[in-house]
Amino acid sequence: MIALVRTEFTKSLRRPRTLLLVLFLVGLPVLIVAGFGSGPPRPRDVGDDVGTFRLIRDSGVVAGPALLRRLATFLLVVLAGWFAGDTVASDASWGNLRYLLIRPVSRVRLLLAKTTVAFTMIFASVLLVTYAAAGAGAVKFGVAPIHVDGVPAALNAGIEIPTFDLTVAEQWLRCGLVALYVTLGFGAVLGLGVLFSTVADQPTGAVAGAIGAYIASGIFDGIAIFGSARNALPTHYAEAWRACFIEDRWFTADIGRSLLVNAAWFAVAITAALWWFRRKDIHS
């Protein structure tokens, strides 16, 4: 299994598009951070990410999570859907899956290896974006411990934010932690993308299906009439990780719910994908 994962991972890294993706994921945050501060100063608005961006002037490391929140709503969703939907359908479109018929390679092991590589690539992408922004922010604004003023519950939709301080080391560590939380929050995208990839013969359809499902989840989550049923949607707790920077929490109940919901979606989707792939008649 380890050898199979290594083979798939090496194959993925050697693709020219991987280098282009790395340059893009590093270059885009750097360009955005370079533009920070070009406008007039804005106040720290309660409960709004303007406050998070405002903290960048206190310590540039905060640029990582501040920018991550913006990019995680679309760009990183597209990348997650791309990596997931590309797992099997890409090889099928090139005719590379035929070796399953002549080589003693377990289809289950192959699919699990491809899924592992897809997860790793998604996590690496989120890490690159987060730390590229944090690094660029550190260079431009410097680094220092930050102080976050508390907010009474009456002024923040019933949620009290305590007064706290974050050391520079904690800021860097939490950048990695929130990157992990965001990646795990794409569990549904990963599972559905792999499932669609085993069904489709072209990666385009699988990628579009995974991204479309996530977007649909966000739409349904915004419709109040669905009530508590929205708690089962993979996007409902998508921003729970922000508590790591605005509430001085390493882990919260909502983060746990986000991980649980996405793990459930992933488990169901990957089980269906394994069932289908084992029985799929491969002609390409």
C-alpha positions as CSV (number, residue, x, y, z in Angstrom):
1,M,0.0,0.0,0.0
2,I,2.8,2.4,0.9
3,A,4.6,1.7,-2.3
4,L,1.4,2.3,-4.3
5,V,0.9,5.6,-2.6
6,R,4.5,6.6,-3.3
7,T,4.0,5.7,-6.9
8,E,0.8,7.7,-7.3
9,F,2.3,10.6,-5.4
10,T,5.4,10.7,-7.5
11,K,3.3,10.5,-10.7
12,S,1.3,13.5,-9.5
13,L,4.3,15.6,-8.5
14,R,6.0,15.0,-11.9
15,R,3.1,16.5,-13.8
16,P,4.0,20.0,-15.2
17,R,0.7,21.4,-13.9
18,T,1.8,20.6,-10.3
19,L,4.7,23.1,-10.6
20,L,2.4,25.7,-12.1
21,L,-0.1,25.1,-9.3
22,V,2.6,25.6,-6.7
23,L,3.7,28.9,-8.3
24,F,0.1,30.1,-8.4
25,L,-0.7,29.1,-4.8
26,V,2.4,31.0,-3.6
27,G,2.3,33.9,-6.0
28,L,-1.4,34.8,-5.5
29,P,-1.3,35.2,-1.7
30,V,2.0,37.2,-2.0
31,L,0.4,39.6,-4.5
32,I,-2.7,40.0,-2.4
33,V,-0.8,40.7,0.8
34,A,1.4,43.1,-1.2
35,G,-1.7,45.2,-1.8
36,F,-2.7,45.3,1.9
37,G,-2.5,48.7,3.4
38,S,-2.8,50.6,0.1
39,G,-6.2,51.9,1.1
40,P,-7.2,54.0,4.2
41,P,-7.3,52.2,7.6
42,R,-10.6,50.6,8.5
43,P,-12.1,50.0,11.9
44,R,-12.2,46.7,13.7
45,D,-15.8,45.7,13.0
46,V,-17.3,43.3,15.5
47,G,-17.8,39.8,14.1
48,D,-16.6,40.7,10.6
49,D,-13.4,39.6,8.9
50,V,-12.4,43.3,8.5
51,G,-11.3,43.0,12.1
52,T,-9.1,40.0,11.2
53,F,-7.6,41.9,8.4
54,R,-7.0,44.8,10.7
55,L,-4.9,42.6,13.0
56,I,-2.5,42.1,10.1
57,R,-1.0,45.5,10.9
58,D,-0.3,44.2,14.4
59,S,1.4,41.0,13.2
60,G,1.7,40.0,9.5
61,V,1.3,36.3,10.4
62,V,-2.5,36.9,10.7
63,A,-2.5,37.4,6.9
64,G,-2.5,33.6,6.6
65,P,-5.9,32.9,8.2
66,A,-7.4,36.2,7.1
67,L,-6.7,35.3,3.4
68,L,-7.5,31.7,3.9
69,R,-11.1,32.6,4.9
70,R,-11.6,34.3,1.6
71,L,-10.0,31.7,-0.6
72,A,-11.6,28.7,1.2
73,T,-15.0,29.7,-0.1
74,F,-14.3,29.2,-3.7
75,L,-10.7,28.8,-5.0
76,L,-9.7,26.0,-2.6
77,V,-13.1,24.3,-3.1
78,V,-12.3,24.2,-6.8
79,L,-8.8,22.8,-6.1
80,A,-10.2,20.2,-3.8
81,G,-12.8,19.1,-6.3
82,W,-10.1,19.0,-9.0
83,F,-7.8,16.8,-7.1
84,A,-10.7,14.5,-6.0
85,G,-12.4,14.3,-9.4
86,D,-9.1,13.7,-11.1
87,T,-8.2,10.5,-9.2
88,V,-9.7,7.8,-11.5
89,A,-11.4,9.6,-14.3
90,S,-8.1,11.2,-15.5
91,D,-6.4,7.8,-15.9
92,A,-9.6,6.4,-17.5
93,S,-9.6,9.2,-20.1
94,W,-6.0,8.4,-21.0
95,G,-6.5,4.6,-21.1
96,N,-4.2,4.0,-18.1
97,L,-6.7,1.9,-16.1
98,R,-6.3,-1.0,-18.4
99,Y,-3.3,-2.3,-16.5
100,L,-5.8,-3.4,-13.8
101,L,-6.8,-6.2,-16.1
102,I,-3.3,-7.6,-16.5
103,R,-1.5,-6.6,-13.2
104,P,-2.3,-8.1,-9.8
105,V,-3.2,-4.7,-8.3
106,S,-6.2,-4.6,-6.0
107,R,-8.7,-2.1,-7.1
108,V,-9.5,-1.2,-3.5
109,R,-5.8,-0.5,-2.7
110,L,-5.5,1.5,-5.9
111,L,-8.5,3.7,-5.1
112,L,-7.4,4.2,-1.5
113,A,-3.9,5.1,-2.6
114,K,-5.3,7.7,-5.1
115,T,-7.6,9.1,-2.4
116,T,-4.7,9.4,0.0
117,V,-2.7,11.3,-2.6
118,A,-5.6,13.6,-3.4
119,F,-6.0,14.4,0.3
120,T,-2.3,15.1,0.6
121,M,-2.4,17.4,-2.4
122,I,-5.4,19.3,-1.0
123,F,-3.7,19.7,2.4
124,A,-0.5,20.8,0.7
125,S,-2.4,23.4,-1.3
126,V,-4.1,24.8,1.8
127,L,-0.8,24.9,3.6
128,L,0.9,26.7,0.8
129,V,-1.8,29.4,0.6
130,T,-1.9,29.9,4.3
131,Y,1.9,30.1,5.0
132,A,2.6,32.0,1.8
133,A,0.2,34.7,3.0
134,A,1.6,34.5,6.5
135,G,5.1,34.8,5.3
136,A,4.4,37.7,3.0
137,G,2.5,39.4,5.8
138,A,5.4,38.8,8.2
139,V,7.9,40.4,5.7
140,K,5.7,43.4,5.0
141,F,4.3,44.2,8.5
142,G,6.6,42.3,10.8
143,V,5.7,39.9,13.5
144,A,4.7,40.6,17.1
145,P,2.4,39.2,19.8
146,I,-1.2,40.4,19.2
147,H,-3.8,41.5,21.6
148,V,-7.5,40.9,20.8
149,D,-10.1,42.9,22.6
150,G,-13.0,41.0,24.1
151,V,-16.6,41.6,22.8
152,P,-19.6,41.3,25.0
153,A,-22.2,38.7,23.9
154,A,-24.9,41.4,23.6
155,L,-22.8,43.0,20.8
156,N,-22.0,39.8,18.9
157,A,-25.1,37.8,18.3
158,G,-25.0,36.3,21.8
159,I,-21.5,35.0,21.4
160,E,-18.9,36.4,23.9
161,I,-15.4,36.8,22.7
162,P,-12.9,37.0,25.5
163,T,-9.9,39.2,25.7
164,F,-6.7,37.3,24.9
165,D,-3.2,37.5,23.5
166,L,-1.4,35.4,20.9
167,T,2.4,34.9,20.9
168,V,4.2,34.8,17.6
169,A,4.8,31.1,18.0
170,E,1.1,30.5,18.6
171,Q,0.3,32.4,15.5
172,W,2.5,30.3,13.3
173,L,1.3,27.1,14.9
174,R,-2.4,28.0,14.5
175,C,-1.8,28.8,10.8
176,G,-1.0,25.1,10.3
177,L,-3.9,24.0,12.6
178,V,-6.5,26.0,10.7
179,A,-5.1,24.7,7.4
180,L,-5.7,21.2,8.7
181,Y,-9.2,22.0,9.8
182,V,-10.0,23.6,6.4
183,T,-8.7,20.5,4.6
184,L,-10.7,18.1,6.8
185,G,-13.7,20.4,6.1
186,F,-13.4,19.4,2.5
187,G,-14.0,15.7,3.4
188,A,-17.3,15.7,1.6
189,V,-15.8,17.2,-1.6
190,L,-13.0,14.6,-1.5
191,G,-15.4,11.7,-1.0
192,L,-17.9,12.8,-3.6
193,G,-15.2,13.7,-6.1
194,V,-13.6,10.3,-5.8
195,L,-17.1,8.7,-6.2
196,F,-17.9,10.7,-9.3
197,S,-14.5,10.0,-10.6
198,T,-15.1,6.2,-10.5
199,V,-18.4,6.7,-12.4
200,A,-17.3,9.2,-15.0
201,D,-14.9,8.5,-17.9
202,Q,-13.8,12.2,-18.1
203,P,-12.4,14.2,-15.1
204,T,-14.4,17.3,-16.1
205,G,-17.7,15.8,-15.0
206,A,-16.4,14.4,-11.8
207,V,-14.7,17.7,-10.8
208,A,-17.9,19.7,-11.7
209,G,-20.0,17.2,-9.7
210,A,-17.9,17.6,-6.6
211,I,-17.7,21.4,-6.8
212,G,-21.4,21.6,-7.6
213,A,-22.4,19.5,-4.6
214,Y,-20.4,21.7,-2.3
215,I,-21.9,24.9,-3.8
216,A,-25.4,23.4,-3.5
217,S,-24.7,22.6,0.2
218,G,-23.8,26.3,0.7
219,I,-27.0,27.4,-1.0
220,F,-29.2,25.1,1.1
221,D,-27.4,26.1,4.3
222,G,-28.4,29.7,3.7
223,I,-32.2,28.8,3.5
224,A,-33.5,29.1,7.0
225,I,-36.7,27.1,6.3
226,F,-34.6,23.9,6.4
227,G,-33.9,24.5,10.1
228,S,-31.8,22.0,12.0
229,A,-31.5,19.8,9.0
230,R,-28.8,22.2,7.8
231,N,-26.5,20.8,10.5
232,A,-25.9,17.8,8.4
233,L,-24.6,19.8,5.5
234,P,-20.8,19.8,5.0
235,T,-20.7,23.6,4.7
236,H,-22.7,24.4,7.8
237,Y,-19.7,24.6,10.1
238,A,-17.2,25.6,7.3
239,E,-15.9,28.6,9.2
240,A,-15.8,27.1,12.7
241,W,-12.0,27.1,12.5
242,R,-12.0,30.9,12.9
243,A,-12.4,30.4,16.6
244,C,-8.6,29.6,16.7
245,F,-7.9,33.3,16.0
246,I,-11.0,35.2,17.2
247,E,-11.8,33.3,20.4
248,D,-8.4,31.9,21.5
249,R,-9.6,28.3,21.1
250,W,-7.6,25.4,19.7
251,F,-10.7,23.3,19.3
252,T,-14.4,24.0,19.7
253,A,-17.7,22.0,19.6
254,D,-18.5,23.4,16.2
255,I,-15.1,22.4,14.9
256,G,-15.8,18.9,16.1
257,R,-19.2,18.9,14.4
258,S,-17.6,20.0,11.2
259,L,-15.1,17.2,11.3
260,L,-17.8,14.6,12.2
261,V,-20.2,15.7,9.5
262,N,-17.5,15.8,6.8
263,A,-16.1,12.4,8.0
264,A,-19.6,10.9,7.6
265,W,-20.0,12.3,4.1
266,F,-16.6,11.1,3.2
267,A,-17.2,7.6,4.6
268,V,-20.5,7.1,2.8
269,A,-19.1,8.5,-0.5
270,I,-15.9,6.5,-0.4
271,T,-17.7,3.3,0.5
272,A,-20.0,3.8,-2.5
273,A,-16.9,4.6,-4.7
274,L,-15.1,1.4,-3.6
275,W,-18.3,-0.7,-4.2
276,W,-18.7,0.7,-7.7
277,F,-15.0,0.6,-8.7
278,R,-14.6,-3.0,-7.7
279,R,-17.5,-3.9,-10.1
280,K,-16.7,-1.4,-12.8
281,D,-16.1,-2.9,-16.3
282,I,-12.9,-1.1,-17.3
283,H,-12.5,-0.6,-21.1
284,S,-10.2,2.4,-20.9
